């Protein structure tokens, strides 16, 4: 019996307790200038039989964990069985199955970057095998590219949904053709709309990701307005906010070094976010589920919560300069979760001391320099 199965590198935060199954390796596009996840990694399709063997391995590991829990603690509860196995710190494959059981054992995430690239009939075969092996599964999710989704027919997409695919995550990032081209995203705004709608119309839940800041200072306004237009046309179930952070491994890092791309600062990104949200005409749930987002509490169901979400942004913008700096540094330092925590005297004092130390350390009180230093400081902890 095989003891291990293949795992890819990433999953969305909302899939923390999902079973991870790798259907393809890496990204078939791999050219986006803001992304380094799969750089220098060759894209590969995996064979259907190979994937089925991984599913069989997961089934066998699950059975073993359940038998051990029944014998050690007379329980047939998957969550308890998963917790007991996790306490033993098992190797990666067993750990992954135990974590899935601990979370209830009902959700599956298909890796890597664009599972829709598989031939539809092969993906259907895998989904049906998965459903037959784990009939209790509630949700099967994957990442997808909008371009690939736009090339699938409505019938193909429906077949995937009927075979068990229930949710797709698409990295829209921006609805601006200029920014899409600059970033070499390999898709147009029109294709983003076609692909997104095809998913929604097939009855598959859709999460679209918006990357605030991707247009830089030169294209921030267009980035906001066009992204709102495209997202409104798609009307996805979820819009998930991400904040641009540039790392040395990303191709666009060179543009910042040579001055051809100017990053927006936090306050400019907040202006962009406000303009984007204000332009949304859809019924999506807006989710801020990433630690790098400055205002984590800007979340809600559109259109009802739009004015409340905008009011949170306005509350931040109306703060005195020193308080905005305190909040930004405190947030980057992972001390604050929300604006309300500015009223927590202990936290506020801790952040104020950090700000003071940074300013004394030759940074002239410039919030951008402070922030850069803080990022380096906390990454190195
Ligand atoms: S399509 Fe997605 S995974 Fe592939 S390079 Fe672009 S952002 Fe990265």
Boltz pocket constraint, residues with backbone or C-beta under 6 A from the ligand:
constraints:
  - pocket:
      binder: B
      contacts: [[A, 27], [A, 28], [A, 29], [A, 30], [A, 31], [A, 32], [A, 35], [A, 36], [A, 37], [A, 38], [A, 113], [A, 145], [A, 171], [A, 185]]
      max_distance: 6.0
